[in-house]
Amino acid sequence: MKTTENNHPKFHLLTGIREKIIYFFRLIQQKYLIFLFFLALSILAWFIRALSDTYDADIKYPVKYTNLPPDKVLLQAPTEKLLLRVRSDGYTILSTKLISKPPIDYDVNAFLLFSLSIDSTSVYTLTKYNRERLSLELNKKNKKFEILDISPDTLFFNFSRVKRKKICVKAQLKDMNTMFAQQHMLNGSVYTIPDSIEVTGPSSIVDTLSYMTTKLLHLVNLSDTTEKKVQIQKLSRLTYSLSKVKVVIPVDEFTESEFTIPVTQKNVPDSIILKTFPKTIKVKYLITLSNFDKVSSEMFEPYVDYDEIDIDMNSKIKIKLDSLPPYVHNVNITPRSAEFLIERKNAESWNNGRNR
């Protein structure tokens, strides 16, 4: 009978050796895992034991400044975080370092303040005098802390006196070109209700304000008067009696109208006769329908100014139109200039001359 390879004595010997090696490594692996488990358990027990001991450590703690002196506002906080040298158990220190901390209240008015200026707007305090109070405040949140030291050792406070002022409000409008529907326009001025608000804050800021603005208001295709509640454009460090105002945009349909009006003269010497051609001009303008009947030709006063004649430079004089009714828009005059003739009174006429 023929012997197969699997039945060969050498094959059985190699298989046995391999199995013993595998068993040996499995045994080592099991012992190694057991060793690691007990090592980790030992480390954990040591760590827990170590955390129960008392330690000194440095912790950066956020701070919120409260109870400021009356009628004063803090221009800038001296620091947003205090470096505290604390004593506590390891659990408390570790958890404080790892977990986000709520700010501790720093009662400014409760501490001894030293003045740097005559009006006491600049003061400082030594933090070493504040350890006990801050420890009490800190222990409201965690009852195991003792503050040993505080850094920085000095806190400087720059105050400004609080001022209240009534300030007018102006509306901010975006893209007036697309705001109105076809054949419509602004009928008067945009205004706010109320027209002013009370602002409170540092006098150094409030004194610089002449007006407040609203946030940008974007409207399109308006065909009638529109009212919108809009937020005030707020500035930091200020408080406001109102956060919103009503913006009123008066809108009306418009039409074009015109008058033919005589041109008057100004600053003509008594010895001179000034003749202008033409003697009248056409004034065209846009007017809303609600204001159409308010306008008359007497409201327009086109004129030429004799003092502006320069014969050497120009043979024409500009026609001006200074006084305009507040509710007319896009005023256009035709012509814009006039030819002129100057004559002396009681003397021979002369053309394009001037009494110097």
C-alpha positions in Angstrom: 0.0 0.0 0.0 1.3 3.5 -0.9 2.0 6.0 2.0 0.4 9.4 1.4 2.1 12.7 2.3 -0.3 13.4 5.2 0.5 10.1 6.8 4.2 10.6 6.7 5.9 10.6 10.1 7.7 13.9 9.4 4.4 15.6 8.7 3.0 14.5 12.1 6.1 15.8 13.8 5.9 19.3 12.2 2.2 19.5 13.0 2.9 18.8 16.6 5.6 21.3 16.9 3.4 24.0 15.2 0.5 23.3 17.6 2.9 23.6 20.6 4.2 26.9 19.4 0.7 28.3 18.8 -0.3 27.1 22.3 2.8 28.8 23.8 2.1 32.1 22.2 -1.6 32.0 23.1 -0.6 31.4 26.7 1.8 34.3 26.6 -0.9 36.5 25.0 -3.4 35.6 27.7 -0.9 36.3 30.5 0.1 39.6 28.8 -3.5 40.7 28.6 -4.1 39.8 32.2 -0.9 41.7 33.1 -2.1 44.8 31.2 -5.5 44.6 32.8 -4.1 44.6 36.3 -1.5 47.2 35.3 -4.3 49.5 34.1 -6.4 48.8 37.2 -3.4 49.7 39.3 -2.8 52.9 37.4 -6.4 53.8 37.8 -6.4 53.2 41.5 -3.2 55.2 41.9 -4.7 58.0 39.8 -7.9 58.1 41.8 -5.9 58.1 45.0 -3.6 60.8 43.7 -6.6 63.0 42.8 -7.9 63.0 46.3 -4.7 64.7 47.5 -4.4 68.5 47.7 -2.4 70.4 45.1 -1.5 74.0 44.1 -2.2 74.9 40.5 -2.6 77.8 38.1 -6.0 78.3 36.5 -7.1 80.9 34.0 -10.6 81.9 35.1 -13.0 84.2 33.1 -14.2 87.2 35.0 -17.3 89.5 34.7 -17.0 93.0 36.2 -20.2 94.0 38.1 -21.5 96.7 40.4 -19.7 99.5 38.7 -19.6 103.0 40.4 -22.9 104.9 39.9 -23.2 107.1 36.8 -20.1 105.6 35.3 -19.5 103.0 32.6 -16.4 100.9 32.1 -14.7 101.9 28.8 -12.7 98.7 28.6 -12.3 95.7 30.9 -8.7 95.5 32.3 -8.6 91.8 31.5 -11.1 89.1 30.5 -9.4 86.4 32.5 -7.5 86.3 35.8 -4.7 83.8 36.5 -5.5 82.3 39.8 -3.1 80.3 41.9 -5.4 77.9 43.7 -5.3 75.1 46.2 -7.7 72.3 46.0 -8.0 68.5 45.5 -7.0 66.9 42.2 -10.5 66.2 41.2 -11.5 69.9 41.4 -8.4 71.2 39.7 -8.6 68.6 36.8 -12.3 69.2 36.2 -11.9 73.0 36.3 -9.1 72.8 33.7 -11.1 70.5 31.4 -14.6 71.9 31.6 -15.7 75.3 30.4 -15.9 77.7 33.3 -18.7 80.3 34.0 -17.2 83.7 34.8 -16.8 84.7 38.4 -18.4 88.1 39.3 -15.8 90.8 40.2 -17.7 93.3 42.3 -15.8 96.4 41.4 -17.5 98.7 43.9 -16.9 96.3 46.8 -13.1 96.6 46.5 -10.8 99.4 47.5 -10.2 101.6 44.5 -7.3 104.1 44.2 -7.8 107.1 42.0 -5.5 108.0 39.2 -7.3 111.2 38.1 -9.0 114.1 39.9 -12.5 113.1 38.7 -12.0 109.4 39.6 -12.6 108.2 36.0 -9.3 106.2 36.1 -8.8 104.0 39.1 -6.9 100.9 40.1 -7.1 98.1 42.7 -4.5 95.7 44.0 -5.8 92.1 43.6 -4.0 90.9 46.7 -6.7 92.7 48.7 -9.4 90.8 46.8 -8.4 87.2 47.4 -10.9 86.6 50.2 -13.9 88.1 48.4 -13.0 86.3 45.1 -12.6 83.0 47.0 -16.1 83.4 48.4 -17.4 84.2 45.0 -15.6 81.3 43.4 -16.8 78.9 46.0 -20.4 79.7 45.2 -19.7 77.7 42.0 -17.2 75.3 43.5 -16.8 74.8 47.3 -13.3 73.4 47.3 -11.1 76.3 46.1 -8.7 78.4 48.0 -7.2 81.3 46.1 -3.5 81.7 47.0 -2.6 84.5 44.5 -4.0 86.5 41.7 -2.3 87.7 38.5 -2.1 90.5 37.4 -1.4 92.0 40.8 -3.0 95.3 39.7 -6.2 96.0 37.8 -6.7 99.4 36.1 -10.2 100.6 35.3 -10.9 103.4 32.9 -14.4 104.8 33.4 -16.5 107.3 31.5 -19.3 109.3 32.9 -22.8 108.0 31.8 -24.7 110.5 29.6 -28.2 110.5 28.3 -29.0 112.4 25.1 -32.0 112.6 22.8 -30.7 112.0 19.2 -32.6 112.3 16.0 -33.0 109.2 13.8 -32.4 109.1 10.0 -33.7 106.3 7.7 -31.2 104.6 5.4 -32.7 103.6 2.1 -31.1 101.4 -0.5 -31.2 102.1 -4.3 -33.8 105.0 -4.7 -33.7 104.4 -8.4 -35.7 101.2 -8.2 -37.8 102.1 -5.1 -40.8 103.6 -6.9 -43.2 102.2 -9.4 -43.5 103.8 -12.8 -44.8 107.4 -12.8 -44.4 107.6 -9.0 -42.0 109.5 -6.8 -41.2 110.6 -3.3 -43.8 113.0 -2.0 -41.8 115.0 0.5 -39.2 113.7 2.9 -38.7 110.3 4.4 -39.1 110.5 8.2 -39.2 108.2 11.3 -41.8 107.9 14.1 -40.5 108.8 16.6 -38.1 111.2 15.0 -35.6 110.8 17.9 -34.7 108.3 20.7 -32.8 108.5 24.0 -29.3 107.1 23.9 -27.3 106.3 27.1 -23.6 105.5 27.3 -20.2 106.9 27.8 -20.1 110.6 27.4 -17.0 110.3 25.3 -19.1 108.4 22.7 -22.5 110.1 23.2 -21.1 113.6 22.8 -19.9 112.7 19.3 -23.3 111.7 18.0 -25.4 114.1 16.0 -27.9 111.5 14.7 -28.5 107.8 14.6 -29.4 105.7 11.5 -31.7 102.8 10.9 -30.5 99.6 9.3 -30.5 99.7 5.5 -34.1 99.4 4.1 -34.6 98.0 0.6 -38.0 98.5 -1.0 -39.0 98.3 -4.7 -42.0 99.4 -6.8 -43.7 101.6 -4.3 -46.9 103.1 -5.6 -48.3 104.4 -2.3 -47.0 105.8 1.0 -45.3 103.0 2.9 -44.5 102.4 6.6 -42.0 99.9 7.9 -40.6 99.0 11.3 -36.8 99.1 11.1 -34.1 98.3 13.6 -31.8 101.0 14.8 -28.2 100.7 13.7 -26.7 100.2 17.1 -23.3 101.1 18.3 -21.5 99.0 21.0 -21.4 100.3 24.6 -24.6 102.3 24.1 -28.2 101.5 25.2 -31.3 102.8 23.5 -34.8 103.8 24.6 -36.1 102.0 21.5 -34.7 99.2 19.3 -37.0 100.0 16.4 -38.6 103.0 14.8 -41.3 103.3 12.1 -39.9 104.6 8.8 -42.5 106.5 6.6 -41.8 106.8 2.9 -44.5 109.2 1.4 -45.2 108.2 -2.2 -47.5 109.7 -4.8 -48.1 109.7 -8.6 -46.4 112.6 -10.4 -46.9 114.6 -13.6 -45.0 117.1 -15.6 -45.9 120.8 -15.7 -44.5 124.0 -17.0 -44.7 127.8 -16.8 -43.5 130.7 -19.0 -41.9 133.2 -16.7 -40.2 136.6 -17.3 -36.5 136.9 -16.5 -35.6 139.5 -13.8 -32.3 141.4 -13.3 -30.1 141.8 -10.3 -27.2 144.2 -9.4 -27.7 146.4 -12.4 -26.2 149.9 -11.8 -28.6 152.9 -12.0 -26.6 154.3 -14.9 -27.1 151.2 -17.0 -29.9 149.7 -19.0 -29.5 145.9 -19.4 -31.6 144.2 -22.1 -31.7 140.4 -22.3 -33.0 138.1 -25.1 -35.2 136.2 -24.6 -37.2 138.1 -22.0 -39.0 134.9 -20.8 -38.0 131.3 -20.2 -39.9 128.0 -19.9 -39.7 126.2 -16.5 -40.5 122.5 -16.6 -40.8 120.4 -13.5 -42.2 117.3 -12.0 -44.9 117.6 -9.3 -46.9 115.0 -7.4 -50.6 115.1 -8.0 -51.4 116.0 -4.3 -49.2 119.1 -4.6 -50.1 120.1 -8.1 -52.5 122.9 -7.1 -50.0 124.4 -4.6 -47.6 125.6 -7.3 -47.9 128.9 -9.1 -45.6 130.8 -11.5 -44.9 133.4 -8.8 -42.9 130.8 -6.9 -40.2 130.8 -9.6 -37.9 133.7 -9.9 -35.5 133.3 -12.9 -32.9 136.1 -13.1 -29.6 137.3 -14.6 -26.9 138.9 -12.5 -25.2 141.9 -14.0 -22.1 141.3 -11.8 -21.5 138.0 -13.7 -21.2 139.6 -17.1 -17.8 139.1 -18.7 -17.8 140.7 -22.2 -14.3 139.5 -23.0 -15.1 135.9 -22.2 -18.7 135.4 -23.2 -21.4 137.1 -25.1 -24.1 135.4 -23.1 -25.2 135.5 -19.4 -26.4 132.6 -17.4 -30.0 132.5 -16.2 -30.3 131.4 -12.6 -33.2 130.0 -10.7 -32.5 129.9 -7.0 -35.8 129.9 -5.1 -37.8 126.7 -5.7 -40.9 125.3 -4.0 -39.9 122.3 -1.8 -42.3 119.9 -3.6 -41.1 120.4 -7.2 -38.5 118.1 -8.7 -36.3 117.8 -11.7 -36.6 121.4 -12.6 -35.4 122.3 -16.1 -35.2 125.8 -17.7 -35.1 126.6 -21.4 -33.0 128.5 -22.4 -30.3 128.3 -19.7 -28.6 131.5 -20.9 -29.5 134.8 -22.5 -27.9 137.2 -25.0 -27.7 140.8 -23.6 -27.3 144.4 -24.6 -26.0 147.1 -22.3 -26.9 150.8 -22.7 -25.9 153.9 -20.8 -28.7 156.0 -19.6 -28.8 159.5 -21.2 -26.1 158.5 -23.6 -25.5 157.0 -27.0 -26.2 153.3 -27.1 -23.2 150.9 -27.3 -23.3 147.3 -28.0 -21.6 144.6 -25.9 -19.8 147.2 -23.7 -19.8 147.7 -20.0 -19.2 150.7 -17.6 -16.0 149.8 -15.8 
